[in-house]
Amino acid sequence: MNLEEAMALERQHLLNLYTPIRMPMVIARGEGARLWDTEGREYLDFVSGGRAVTGLGHCHPKVVEAIRKQAGELIHVSNDFYTEPQLLLAKRLSELFGGRCFFCNSGAEAIEAAIKLARKRAYKASGPEKHEIVTALKSFHGRTMGALAATGQPKYHHGFQPLPGGFMHVPYNDIDALRNAVGASTCAIMLEPILGESGVYPATPEYLKAARELCDCSGAVLIFDEVQTGLGRTGRMFAYEHFGVEPDVLTLAKGLGAGVPIGAMLAREPAASAFEPGDHASTFGGSALMAATALAVLEVIESEGILANAARVGARLAEGLRAIQQKTPLIETIRPWGMMIGVDLTRPLAATVKERCIARGLLIITVGDRMLRLLPPLILTEPEADRGLGLLAEVLSELASAEAG
Ligand SMILES: *Cc1c(COP(=O)(O)O)cnc(C)c1O
């Protein structure tokens, strides 16, 4: 199928949701940090499948092997049954985070589970008045109604009101605003330790510490949304490890299944005990195929030094970007967090840069018209990092000289 055929089929048969962000190719195959389209063109994938999902690269052999093996044995039974992969995955994640797990199929679902857990915990401890959830402006928590209400960006709410009530949004990294917002009726503070979709903006350690203290004083739970930052993306297993602040509840999804849809909400005590049988459920959540895949992902992260690689190659990318910044006037700021890097441009050229990178075989995404976002796979090698940097440098110097000329 070529691009024209794909676009025609999309127009006819898909709801019109993704047209503006679609890249101009039909992807057919992937391996490691590379993708190939149906015309045989090769691309260096600096976005991990587009949205920070395929952190181990495309079709990592050990993940593929785990999927093949599990698919031949048992794909799914619902949570009416015990299965080994689900329990082993829960054990592994509990060892990493120190809580207990609920499995679902996406980031938004993990957020919904966290919202319900926080509400139930507060309801049992203090009654129905304690139901408010404080989140940050510019946050992104997903598109289902609860996750959407949590998301602190009016542009995503527009046209979909009424949204579920009980959400308050405060400016990110503003400790006073957080203090003013949190009170007896607060059941949770939910934060991304590093804003992802908004463009790689980290919390300050003081902000997260203040959130922790406010939760401890008010009996609210602290939820960290690590759907994007979790599982090695920032060079640590979880991004909160950079800040020295521990949450009660953690949401995971994107990197957990290496592309297979799985989400998880992990909760420590006493929050974890708030749920009772029947309070929440998922038909597919934690089914054997997804769980076996996620187990393989965790096993690869640990056995192949993935965190160290993400930190090392991420630092090399940051260094390379700073070198490019010296040479062209187009880069304003660089915000590197392992394999999650925001690059602000000095001019509104993001779409042009993206387009020209794609034409040269480098895949990146943008935020607004001035920001580039790099989310390379955690397995990226140094030569691949250098190749990507070289392509980006070519594009930027071409644009800079076009402007100068
Ligand atoms: C992507 C994302 C979500 C939503 O995940 P989906 O799987 O798309 O529902 C939630 N929170 C954060 C921080 C994300 O980056």
The ligand as an SDF file (V2000), in Angstrom:
LIG
                    3D

 15 15  0  0  0  0  0  0  0  0999 V2000
    0.3700    9.1440   26.9140 C   0  0  0  0  0  0  0  0  0  0  0  0
    0.0850    9.5240   28.2970 C   0  0  0  0  0  0  0  0  0  0  0  0
   -1.1200    9.1760   28.9260 C   0  0  0  0  0  0  0  0  0  0  0  0
   -2.2480    8.4780   28.1870 C   0  0  0  0  0  0  0  0  0  0  0  0
   -1.8880    7.1980   27.7560 O   0  0  0  0  0  0  0  0  0  0  0  0
   -2.7940    6.4400   26.6680 P   0  0  0  0  0  0  0  0  0  0  0  0
   -2.1750    5.0580   26.6220 O   0  0  0  0  0  0  0  0  0  0  0  0
   -2.6780    7.1860   25.3970 O   0  0  0  0  0  0  0  0  0  0  0  0
   -4.1660    6.4150   27.1960 O   0  0  0  0  0  0  0  0  0  0  0  0
   -1.2950    9.5010   30.2590 C   0  0  0  0  0  0  0  0  0  0  0  0
   -0.3400   10.1490   30.9330 N   0  0  0  0  0  0  0  0  0  0  0  0
    0.8290   10.5070   30.3660 C   0  0  0  0  0  0  0  0  0  0  0  0
    1.8660   11.2120   31.1930 C   0  0  0  0  0  0  0  0  0  0  0  0
    1.0770   10.2280   29.0240 C   0  0  0  0  0  0  0  0  0  0  0  0
    2.2140   10.6220   28.4570 O   0  0  0  0  0  0  0  0  0  0  0  0
  1  2  1  0
  2  3  1  0
  2 14  2  0
  3  4  1  0
  3 10  2  0
  4  5  1  0
  5  6  1  0
  6  7  2  0
  6  8  1  0
  6  9  1  0
 10 11  1  0
 11 12  2  0
 12 13  1  0
 12 14  1  0
 14 15  1  0
M  END
$$$$
